[in-house]
Amino acid sequence: MSTTRENGSLYTNIENGIAHLEFGHPASNSFPSELLDRLEKEFQKLSEDDSVKVILLKSEGEKAFCAGASFDELVAIETMQAGKLFFSGFAKVLNAMRNCKKLIVGRIQGKTVGGGVGLVAACDYAMATDAAAVKLSEISIGIGPFVIAPAVERKIGVGALGELSLAAHEWKNAYWAKDKGLYARVFESLKELDKEVMIFTEKLASYNPEALYEMKQMLWKNTDHWDKLLAERAAISGELVLSDFTKNALAKYKK
C-alpha cells in the first residue's frame, strides 16, 4: 500500500545486515524537498551503522520507481536562491550516496524520470524489471539534468547521457538501460526481481565488510570534487528555471 502523506514517507528496516530503505510519495514516488533531506540524512546514518553491511534502496508500490523532484515545488520557484536550494536536494542525496561507506543496491520496479534516474545511477548495483523504462525530460522544459548528469555519465558514458538527455520526449526501455550499464540485470516480473535482489544482497552481506568498503572507494574514484560540482550545477538549474521559456513550459504542464 502506498503512502498518502503529502511530504512522502521513508522507512528503514535492518535485517541480517541488510538495510531495506524504502521511500514513497502519492505522486508516483516523487521527491519534495523535505523527503530528499530525510533521505540524505538516512544514508549518512546508515553509513555509520556497524550493523548494516549493505543498503537496499527501493520505492513503494508496483508502478513508478521515482518521478523525480516535486513538480508542485518546481512551479512555485520565484527566486534564484530558491531555485538553487530546490535543485540542491538531489545534489545532497547523490553526494550522501557517494560518500556512504556501504554499498547501495537499487531495486527498480517501474518507470523513473529525471532525478530518479540520478538515484539509480548513484546506486552501486541496480536490478530492475522490464517495466523500468527511463527518461530525462528536463531539456523539454528549458532546464537540463545538470545536477544528476555526473552520476549518470559515470554509469552509462557521455554518449548515452547525450542520447537520453537530448531525446527528452523518449522513454528508453529497461534493456536499453541495461545495455548502457545503468542496470546490471533485468527481469520479466516483480516476483523474480525480488527473489534475485534478496539472493544478491544476502550474498553481499556475507562478504568481508572491509573488502566491500574498499570496493566502494574504488568504484567512486575521482569523484571527490562532486560536492562543489553538484552545487554549481544546482545554481545553473536554479537560474534557468526562472527563464521565460521554462515558466511558459511549466505553465502548460500545470494546465
Buried (B, 14 or more C-beta within 10 A) or exposed (E): EBBEEEBBBBEBEBEEBBBBBBBBBBBBBBBBBBBBBBBBBBBBBBBEBEEBBBBBBBBBBEBBBBBBBBBEBBBEBEEBEBBBBBBBBBBBBBBBBBBBBBBBBBBBBBBBBBBBBBBBBBBBBBBBBBBBBBBBBBBEBBBBBBBBBBBBBBBBEEEBBEBBBEBBEBEBBBBBBBBBBBBBBBBEEBEBBBEBBBEBBBEBBEEEBEEBEEBBEEEBEEBEEBBEBBBEBBBBBBBBBBEEEBBEBBEEEEE
